[in-house]
Amino acid sequence: MHPDIGGYGPADLEVVAAFDIDARKVGRPVSEAIFAPPNCCYRIIDEVPEIPVPVQMAPVLDGVSPHMAHYPPEQTFVVAQAPPVDVAQVLKDTGAEVLLNYMPVGSEEAARYYAQCCLEAGVSFINCMPTFIVSDPGWAARFTAAGIPVVGDDVKSQLGATILHRTLVQLFQKRGLTVDRSYQLNVGGNTDFLNMLNRDRLATKKRSKTEAVSSLLPPDFEPNNLHVGPSDYVPWQKDNKVAFLRLEARGFGGFPMHLEMRLSVEDSPNSGGCMIDAVRCAKLARDRGIAGPLTSISAYTMKHPPEPMPDDEAARRVEEFIQGRRER
């Protein structure tokens, strides 16, 4: 979303390490592995320049929900029978500076494992999933003490259901309407939605998506009048995500106003622009010797940042950070 951040462009990012657990990806170069099943992402291009970096076997930990074993291999994970590498050591050996954590929702143990590896290797951690690490004061203090800038938690899309929902709520309020009830329902057909059929893995995801909206509502807003969360898995939708939004509000004299909206978007690439910005902001912070949670870019690109703020304020503070007028 920013062609230039502190002199760094998108083309300055270099992949130096990659981790997965799927037999169709482990051991293959990144430029091949990204097209292997169960990837069903919209293809921006059919071929990419060779990236010889091999995908290495990661510890499985709690990264694979047991229910996913009951689905066809083209829809689910096929765990490789290979010994896991020492992720922290790989990060050190490859000279990695920033790690993106895109573990499946509910992988609490695995997310914390990668955060710990980053602490050991001196690598900036960008937490794209809803395990609360960067927004957790304990973890934040550890990264600050280690001198490592971090960004999180739970990535927003460039323009997805959460940012749209937030914008609508803010618009209603700016126009003097009282929001009484609202919901956001999402369906999709990629492994993220298949994974989330296990409702036991959804506690932090539901909290993250709900608080992204509720943080903009009055403190006395009735919690039962806001429902935000994934709803179902439709295999033939593949990477296409469909979001249904409804807001019920009152205007002048209490007149009722109801808004319903349907958003259809390719899910996976929708966070790409956000992450290219987040990586470069983390690199800029490293260059400047800034440590700990980067509050502006976290609020701009994440659903559950350490310091929630309206999106227009987050965008303004990111610009100030890039220009060096704010520390974070």
C-alpha positions in Angstrom: 0.0 0.0 0.0 3.1 2.2 0.2 5.5 1.9 -2.8 8.3 3.3 -0.7 8.9 2.9 3.0 12.1 4.5 4.2 13.8 3.8 0.9 12.7 0.1 0.8 10.4 -1.1 -2.0 8.5 -4.4 -2.3 11.3 -5.8 -4.5 13.8 -5.4 -1.7 12.2 -8.3 0.3 14.2 -11.5 0.0 13.0 -14.9 1.1 15.8 -16.7 3.0 13.9 -19.4 4.9 10.5 -21.1 4.8 8.8 -23.6 7.1 5.8 -25.9 6.5 4.6 -29.4 7.5 2.9 -30.6 4.3 4.6 -33.5 2.4 3.8 -31.7 -0.9 5.8 -28.6 0.1 8.6 -29.8 2.5 11.9 -30.2 0.6 10.8 -28.3 -2.5 12.0 -24.8 -3.5 9.7 -22.0 -2.3 8.9 -21.1 -6.0 7.5 -24.6 -6.5 6.0 -25.2 -3.1 3.7 -22.2 -3.3 1.7 -23.8 -6.1 1.5 -27.2 -4.3 -1.8 -28.5 -2.8 -3.8 -27.6 -0.8 -3.0 -24.1 -2.1 -6.1 -22.9 -4.0 -5.1 -19.3 -4.1 -6.0 -17.1 -7.1 -2.9 -17.0 -9.3 -1.6 -13.5 -10.0 0.9 -15.1 -12.4 1.4 -18.7 -13.4 5.2 -18.8 -13.0 7.5 -17.0 -10.6 11.3 -16.5 -10.8 13.2 -19.4 -9.2 13.5 -19.1 -5.5 15.9 -21.9 -4.6 15.3 -21.6 -0.8 13.9 -25.0 0.3 10.8 -25.4 2.5 12.0 -27.0 5.7 10.0 -29.3 8.0 8.7 -27.5 11.0 7.5 -29.0 14.3 3.8 -29.8 13.9 2.9 -29.1 17.5 -0.8 -28.1 17.5 -0.8 -26.8 13.9 -3.1 -29.4 12.5 -6.6 -29.9 13.8 -7.5 -33.6 14.1 -10.8 -33.2 12.2 -8.8 -32.2 9.1 -7.7 -35.8 8.6 -11.2 -36.8 7.5 -11.1 -34.6 4.3 -9.6 -35.3 0.8 -5.9 -34.5 0.5 -6.5 -31.8 -2.0 -8.5 -29.9 0.7 -6.4 -30.6 3.8 -2.9 -31.0 5.1 -0.8 -34.1 4.5 1.8 -34.2 7.2 5.3 -35.0 6.0 7.2 -37.9 7.7 10.4 -35.9 8.2 12.2 -34.8 11.4 11.6 -31.1 12.2 14.4 -28.6 12.0 15.6 -26.2 14.7 13.7 -23.1 13.5 15.7 -20.7 15.7 19.0 -22.1 14.4 17.8 -21.8 10.8 16.8 -18.2 11.3 20.3 -17.5 12.7 22.1 -19.4 9.9 20.1 -17.7 7.1 20.5 -14.2 8.5 16.7 -13.7 8.6 15.5 -10.4 9.9 11.7 -10.7 9.9 9.5 -13.8 10.3 5.8 -13.9 9.2 3.7 -16.2 11.3 0.7 -17.5 9.3 0.0 -20.6 11.4 -3.7 -21.9 11.3 -6.1 -20.4 13.7 -6.0 -22.1 17.1 -2.3 -23.1 16.8 -1.5 -21.5 20.2 1.5 -23.6 21.1 3.0 -23.3 17.6 2.6 -19.6 17.5 4.4 -19.2 20.8 7.1 -21.5 19.6 7.8 -19.3 16.6 7.8 -16.2 18.8 10.3 -17.8 21.1 12.5 -18.8 18.1 12.5 -15.1 17.0 13.5 -14.0 20.5 16.4 -16.5 20.4 17.5 -15.5 16.9 17.0 -11.7 17.2 14.4 -11.8 14.5 11.3 -9.5 14.2 8.1 -11.4 14.7 5.0 -10.4 12.6 2.1 -12.3 14.0 -0.6 -12.7 11.3 -2.8 -15.0 13.3 -5.0 -14.5 16.4 -2.8 -15.8 19.2 -2.2 -12.8 21.3 1.5 -12.3 21.5 2.4 -8.8 20.4 -0.6 -7.4 22.2 0.2 -9.4 25.3 2.2 -7.2 27.8 4.4 -10.1 28.9 5.6 -11.0 25.4 5.8 -7.4 24.5 8.1 -6.7 27.4 10.4 -9.6 26.4 10.7 -8.4 22.8 11.4 -4.8 24.1 14.1 -6.1 26.4 15.7 -8.0 23.6 15.7 -4.9 21.4 13.5 -6.5 18.7 10.6 -4.6 17.0 7.4 -6.7 16.4 4.0 -6.3 14.7 0.7 -8.0 15.6 -1.8 -9.6 16.2 -4.1 -11.1 13.5 -3.7 -9.6 10.1 -6.4 -7.4 8.5 -7.0 -7.7 4.8 -6.2 -4.8 2.5 -10.0 -4.4 2.1 -11.8 -7.3 3.8 -14.8 -7.9 6.1 -13.2 -6.4 9.2 -12.0 -3.1 7.7 -15.3 -2.7 5.9 -17.3 -3.5 9.1 -15.2 -1.0 11.1 -15.6 1.7 8.4 -19.4 1.3 8.3 -19.7 1.5 12.1 -17.6 4.7 12.1 -19.6 6.2 9.3 -22.9 5.5 11.1 -21.5 7.2 14.3 -20.1 10.2 12.4 -23.5 10.8 10.9 -25.2 10.7 14.3 -26.9 7.3 14.1 -27.0 4.9 17.0 -25.9 1.4 16.1 -28.1 -1.2 17.9 -27.2 -4.5 16.4 -24.7 -5.9 13.9 -23.3 -9.1 12.5 -20.6 -10.3 10.2 -20.7 -13.9 8.8 -18.0 -15.3 6.6 -17.8 -18.4 4.4 -14.9 -19.7 2.3 -13.3 -22.9 0.9 -9.6 -22.8 1.8 -7.8 -24.6 4.5 -8.3 -21.7 6.9 -12.0 -22.1 6.8 -11.7 -25.9 7.0 -9.5 -25.6 10.1 -12.0 -23.2 11.7 -14.8 -25.9 11.5 -13.3 -27.0 14.8 -15.0 -24.4 17.1 -12.6 -25.3 19.9 -9.8 -23.5 18.0 -11.8 -20.3 17.5 -11.7 -18.5 20.9 -9.0 -16.0 20.1 -10.1 -15.6 16.5 -13.7 -14.6 17.5 -12.3 -12.3 20.2 -9.9 -10.6 17.8 -12.6 -10.0 15.1 -15.2 -9.0 17.6 -12.9 -6.5 19.4 -11.8 -5.0 16.1 -15.4 -3.7 15.8 -16.5 -3.4 19.4 -13.6 -1.1 20.2 -15.4 1.5 18.1 -18.7 1.1 19.9 -19.8 2.8 23.1 -18.5 1.0 26.3 -22.1 0.1 27.3 -23.0 -1.5 24.0 -24.7 -4.9 24.7 -22.3 -7.6 23.7 -25.0 -10.0 22.5 -26.0 -7.4 19.9 -22.7 -7.9 18.0 -21.9 -11.2 16.4 -18.6 -11.5 14.4 -17.1 -14.8 13.4 -16.5 -17.4 10.7 -19.6 -19.4 9.9 -18.9 -22.2 7.5 -16.7 -24.1 5.0 -17.8 -24.4 1.4 -15.2 -26.4 -0.5 -16.1 -25.2 -4.1 -15.5 -21.6 -3.0 -11.8 -22.4 -2.7 -9.9 -19.2 -1.8 -12.9 -17.0 -2.4 -14.3 -15.5 0.8 -17.9 -14.2 1.0 -18.8 -11.9 3.9 -22.3 -10.9 4.9 -22.7 -7.8 7.0 -25.8 -6.3 8.6 -26.1 -3.1 10.7 -29.3 -2.0 12.4 -29.4 1.6 13.6 -31.6 4.5 14.6 -31.4 8.0 13.3 -33.3 11.3 13.8 -36.4 10.7 15.9 -35.5 7.1 16.3 -36.3 6.2 12.6 -34.9 2.7 11.8 -32.2 2.1 9.3 -31.0 -1.3 8.2 -27.9 -2.0 6.0 -27.0 -5.3 4.4 -23.9 -5.9 2.4 -22.2 -8.8 0.6 -18.5 -8.8 0.0 -16.8 -11.4 -2.3 -13.0 -11.3 -2.4 -10.0 -13.6 -2.9 -8.9 -14.3 0.7 -5.2 -15.1 0.7 -3.8 -12.3 -1.5 -6.0 -9.8 0.3 -3.4 -9.4 3.1 -0.4 -9.3 0.9 -0.2 -5.5 0.6 -0.5 -5.2 4.4 2.3 -7.6 5.0 4.7 -6.1 2.5 4.2 -2.8 4.4 4.5 -4.4 7.8 7.8 -6.2 6.9 9.3 -3.0 5.6 8.2 -1.0 8.7 9.8 -3.7 10.9 13.0 -3.4 8.9 12.9 0.4 9.2 12.4 0.1 13.0 15.4 -2.3 13.1 17.5 0.3 11.3 16.5 3.0 13.8 17.1 0.8 16.9 13.4 0.8 17.9 12.3 -2.2 20.0 9.0 -3.8 21.1 5.5 -3.5 19.5 5.2 -1.0 16.7 1.9 0.5 17.6 1.1 2.4 14.4 1.7 -0.3 11.8 0.1 -2.8 14.1 -3.1 -0.8 14.4 -3.0 -0.2 10.6 -2.6 -3.8 9.6 -3.9 -5.9 12.5 -7.2 -6.7 14.1 -5.9 -7.0 17.6 -3.1 -4.5 18.0 -1.5 -3.5 21.3 -3.0 0.0 21.0 -6.4 0.0 19.1 -7.3 3.2 17.3 -9.6 4.4 14.5 -8.2 3.4 11.0 -7.7 7.0 9.8 -5.6 7.8 12.9 -3.6 4.6 12.4 -3.0 5.5 8.7 -1.8 9.0 9.8 0.5 7.6 12.4 2.0 5.2 10.0 2.9 8.1 7.7 4.5 9.9 10.6 6.4 6.8 11.6 7.8 6.4 8.1 8.8 10.0 8.0 10.6 9.6 11.4 8.3 12.0 13.3 7.1 9.3 15.7 9.0 6.5 17.4 6.3 3.9 16.6 
